[in-house]
Amino acid sequence: MSAPSPGLAAPVRVVLALAAAIALLAVTASFALAGRTSANTLRYGMRGTAVKELQRKLHVHPVSGYFGTKTRAAVRWFQRRRHLKVTGVAGPSTLRKLGMSVNSAGSDTGGTAPSSGGGSSGSHVKVPRELQKIAQCESGGNPRAVSPSGRYRGKYQFDQQTWEAFGGHGDPIKNSESTQDRVAVRLYKARGTKPWPNCA
């Protein structure tokens, strides 16, 4: 077999160099896309315009821009109906099914819940697991829930006397979810599960 013509070596090197450059660009783009997609997730504790859009899509009221328990429950409901993995986290696949631009989600951040009444919202409160279960039992995690009698109000179904005794102001349901969490944590630390005998 004869040796290749020296005149062909330069074009072959150019073609190989171009192929390598294209492959490198493809790999870089895929990494960039993966990084961007991982940020496009809305989860509990986040706030912002994308959360508001999510709440409007899921018919969550009020549209507060804060991803709380009620929004998480709505996401889970939607995921079950659309046969998605039920996580309560609105990731790229859930957002796409909702017709949302996933790029908008990455701009939202964790932090404080918006104030919606008498109490200041403050930062997100770490709620003990047992207290989370109590909230689900009492109100389904709904910070706007009111008992049929009207006496027990909010996520933890406070009566007015207990609410005010542990630092609450005004009507519990007119305060942000994080404010209700904060008051409930104080009550729980002081009295354990006794204030919720039916759900403890």
PEKADA-V237917 format. One record per helix or strand of 3 or more residues. SS is the DSSP state (alpha for helix, beta for strand). FROM is the first residue (numbers start at 1). LEN is the number of residues. If there is no record, write none. Layout:
ss->(SS:SS)
from->(FROM:FROM)
len->(LEN:LEN)
This chain:
ss->(alpha:alpha:alpha:alpha:alpha:alpha:alpha:alpha:alpha:alpha)
from->(6:49:69:92:102:129:160:172:177:194)
len->(34:10:13:6:6:11:6:3:15:3)
